[in-house]
Amino acid sequence: MNISSIGTWFRAAVAVALIAACSGCCYLLQSAQGQLNLMSKREPIGRVIGDASTPMALRTRLEAVAAIRDFASRDLKLPDNGSYRSYADVGRRYVVWNVVAAAEFSADPKQWCYPIVGCVAYRGYFVESRARRFAAGLHGDGLDITVGGVAAYSTLGHFNDPVLNTMMGWDDVELASIIFHELTHQLLYVPGDSAFNEALATTVEEEGVRRWLNAQGRGADLAAHLLQEQHYEMVVDLLNATRTELRAVYASGLAPEIMRQRKRAAFAALHASFALLKAQWGGHAPFESWFAEDLNNAHLASVATYFACVPGFERELKAVGGDLTAFYSRARELAKLDRLQRDALLCTPRAQYTSVS
């Protein structure tokens, strides 16, 4: 991932077929209603661009989307289908709100399991008040929680997903990132393994953005993008270091009050380290909105879900000389392994390239 806005960062979390995701009738109903309402608002991008009443800023963004979408299938070999070839205005800032939760003394996320997509580390709502009501119940049960608004949306190819008004404030690099990421989910998705799915999509996203900017001769934009990506990774490293520290605390067998004290100290140190980085970078840094609130285990669990296996996939891409077709083939072979085998190959610091063919 490479976008500093937490609303944008949470894009990895929305790759779920919400119409099929149910745990109780109320959740199913809101998912189905939200999905159908969104799909009813779609218009072909070409028609919106050609409409004389379309504001110039929106027309410019959609022209960029059309070019990015073509690049995704032509140059990155991502699915060539109807997704991100239409536009929908949902009339709000975010399309869904995701709830992530973790136990008071755990750095692992609570899981919710659904048909088709398997188990995932979040629960999504089309209505913010419902997300926050659900989160409040979890908090009342003693869990750490975080609620994040999501500007992008995907159904894993079960529907032709539109680009949304919630995405139109992004620049073209951000638009390219989300389109490449979500189309990768349509290319390959392993039910119940969010770490694999998100790391694969993030790796293709990052490689795709580099290739896309190079193809346009935008060296200065690429340099800026890579610097932003470096800053992003440094903050993720801070979050992961705190997660590792707290894992040891939670496994220590200490009395609950002592663990709470050490937990508070670890998050205070994390805030201080982030403030130093932010100052070095001129007062702006990735995850700013997170650090403006009280961080907790749910935030740390989210980071682990999306980033733990990225270095492994980067090694895989390097091992095939950057050939995306070969890389996708390799990913499909890895997907056939059981999760422990995949994690050993991809998600440990010293995992190495090993043939599974």
Number of C-alpha atoms within 10 A of each C-alpha: 26 22 23 18 14 17 19 23 21 21 22 25 26 23 24 23 21 27 19 16 23 19 13 8 9 10 18 16 14 19 23 19 14 20 17 12 12 18 17 11 14 19 16 14 21 15 12 19 18 10 11 10 9 13 11 11 10 15 20 14 18 24 16 16 23 16 11 22 24 14 19 24 15 12 13 20 15 26 18 13 15 14 23 22 20 23 23 20 18 18 10 11 15 21 25 23 25 22 22 27 28 26 19 20 18 21 26 20 23 20 16 16 17 18 14 13 21 16 17 22 24 21 27 26 22 22 15 18 11 15 20 19 11 16 22 16 12 18 17 10 11 13 22 24 24 23 21 23 23 26 25 28 25 28 21 23 19 13 14 17 25 24 27 24 19 21 21 20 13 13 11 18 19 17 24 24 25 27 22 27 29 29 28 26 24 19 16 17 20 17 17 19 19 21 23 29 24 26 26 26 28 28 23 27 25 21 18 22 24 20 16 20 18 14 12 8 11 12 13 11 14 18 13 11 20 16 13 18 17 13 20 18 16 16 19 20 14 17 23 18 15 19 24 13 15 22 15 12 19 19 11 10 10 11 9 12 9 12 19 16 10 16 21 14 12 18 19 14 14 18 17 12 13 21 17 11 16 17 11 11 11 8 11 13 23 23 18 16 12 15 14 9 8 11 19 22 26 26 23 24 22 23 17 18 22 23 22 20 27 23 19 26 24 20 16 23 22 13 15 14 11 14 12 18 13 15 20 20 12 18 18 15 14 20 19 12 12 9 15 10 13 20 19 15 20 26 21 14 12 11 15 14 16 9 8 9 7
